[in-house]
Structure formats: C-alpha cells, structure tokens
C-alpha cells in the first residue's frame, strides 16, 4: 500500500512562533511533493511544491525534502492566526501502468495559531 | 488563466436518490481531471481520474461512476445514493505534462 503519512494534530503554536509540519511517504519512486492549505469548509489551495532535496523558501514558508529518509516538511515562520488551517501533504506516485502520476494525499495536520 | 467550476455548491439528497455532479475547466485543453471525496474528519480519497475524453480510471470500487463526455467536462454520478456517500466532493485538474494539481471549490453532499 503506497501511503503518505501525517500527524493529524492539532498542532498548537503561539502567534509569531515557527510551526513545523511533517510528512513521510512510502514510495521511493516519488518525484514531486506538494503542500496544500485547507481552511474549514473550503477546498485545498496550493502553498508550495518541491522536487529536489534540500530547502525551498517562499515568503514565510519553507519546504524541506529528504528523499533518502522519505520525508518532506513545511516550516511556517512568524505564524499568524490566519495560518490556522489543515495542511495537506501530497505526493505524486507513479501510476502502476506507467506514463502518469497519481496524486496521493496525507490526512492532513490541523494547525492552530493562538494569539 | 485557468479556472475550474463545480456545481452545485451544496446538495442534500435522500438515500436511494440519483446524483450528478459536474465539473468544468476553462483556459486549458486536454487536462487530467480527478474526483476526490473528503468525508468529515478524514483525508482526501481519490475516486476517479481521467487522462482524456471517455477515459476513466477508478480507484475505489463503489456505487459511484464518472464520465468525461467532453475534453473539459467531468461528471460524477450515482444511481442510488447511500448514507456513506455524504462528504465534500472535489474536482481537480492538472495540465498535461505538469505536476501541480489544482482544486475546484467543491460540492458538499449530505445524504439523509
């Protein structure tokens, strides 16, 4: 079973702190990794994508990828109450028949940023 | 720019009734299209995906079906809804050859 695992949380951090969200995946053939944010009652929106080992920064967000250890993480610096949402990790897994990818999502981590 | 539409936004249906949810994409051709379901407190479950007109792959066998009658139209159907079909249904698309997937606004279905 090809899986993407996340701690469901909730992860509670004070305003201004760094929030660290983690995700592990089982298929070493995975090449593309994504973080989505989903507010309650809304559809997921893309925050970041990462394809290479190391860090990728975009504003207050940093995605980290370690393919050897099969984990991807998201750091949110200077967390704000508006960051309170569920964060979904997604991995493009190779389709069994080849030629395409199947997006596979973790269950998401609930983040609460309190003032 | 590309946009994706889903309707209806909310739907309340009795058990045993039929279902038809529609998704259309604008601003791109030949996209990959996906239907997901998100039950309360649970993750995204991929139901169907399509790489072209008339081409449907099913990930989870159940009482739902999907069709792609036109390049940018994806339809999710059921002949008889079950209570367990309640959830948030999301259509998503991806440009062929690219990796990133984008979601529509979703349809919240309640089966009573």
HADDOCK unambig.tbl for C-alpha pairs under 7 A between the chains (distance, minus, plus):
assign (segid A and resid 32 and name CA) (segid B and resid 99 and name CA) 6.95 0.50 0.50
assign (segid A and resid 42 and name CA) (segid B and resid 105 and name CA) 6.80 0.50 0.50
assign (segid A and resid 43 and name CA) (segid B and resid 103 and name CA) 6.50 0.50 0.50
assign (segid A and resid 43 and name CA) (segid B and resid 104 and name CA) 6.79 0.50 0.50
assign (segid A and resid 43 and name CA) (segid B and resid 105 and name CA) 5.45 0.50 0.50
assign (segid A and resid 43 and name CA) (segid B and resid 106 and name CA) 6.20 0.50 0.50
assign (segid A and resid 44 and name CA) (segid B and resid 103 and name CA) 6.45 0.50 0.50
assign (segid A and resid 105 and name CA) (segid B and resid 44 and name CA) 6.24 0.50 0.50
assign (segid A and resid 106 and name CA) (segid B and resid 43 and name CA) 6.46 0.50 0.50
assign (segid A and resid 107 and name CA) (segid B and resid 42 and name CA) 6.19 0.50 0.50
assign (segid A and resid 107 and name CA) (segid B and resid 43 and name CA) 3.97 0.50 0.50
assign (segid A and resid 107 and name CA) (segid B and resid 44 and name CA) 6.79 0.50 0.50
assign (segid A and resid 108 and name CA) (segid B and resid 43 and name CA) 6.66 0.50 0.50
